[in-house]
Amino acid sequence: MSNHEWAWESVGPEGLSDEMVNVIQRLIVDSTGEYYPEDKLLMLPLAQYWGDLVLIDEHSGEIGGVLWSMRISSSTGRVLAFVVSPELRGAGRGAEGWKLFTSLAAQKGISDIQLEVREENDVALNMYHRRGLNVHGRIPGYYQQTDGLLMRGPVS
C-alpha cells in the first residue's frame, strides 16, 4: 500500500457510501470474526467528531481502518469498533488513530474509556495496556467462539 496518504477523518454514518460500509464490514469480520449487517452499522449511536473516525487514503478514498465510539455517560466513552487493515498494521496507523481519538474525546469532556476485546487478541491487549487501560472483567460468549474482556482506563 505504498503511494498512499492515510489520514484519520471524522465520517459519520450518513457520510458513508454503500461501498465504504461494505469495506468496514469486511474489516470488522476479518479482525474480530463478527459480522454486523449494514443496517446495524448505520444505526450505531456514534459520537460526532470524536467517535466516528475512519482511516482514509486521501488520494483514492480507500478505507484502511475505523475507530468508532459513543458516549455512555457524561465522562465515559465506549469504543465500539477499532480495526486497522492487516496491510497497515505495524506502521503506527492504529497509534495515530488512538491519539487523535483520545485528544478529540478529551476536548468533549471524556475522561474515561471502556471497550471490549477478544481475550486472545494479545496485540490489542498490549496496546491498550500501554495506554493505561486495564481488564475489569471477562464477558463469557461475548464474541462468537470466544470470550471478551472488558477494559477501562483514563483518556491518555
Secondary structure, 3 states (H helix, E strand, C coil): CCCCCEEEEECCHHHCCHHHHHHHHHHHHHHHCCCCCHHHHHCCCCCCCCCEEEEEECCCCCEEEEEEEEECCCCEEEEEEEEECHHHCCCCHHHHHHHHHHHHHHHCCCCEEEEEEECCCHHHHHHHHHCCCEEEEEEEEEECCEEEEEEEEECC
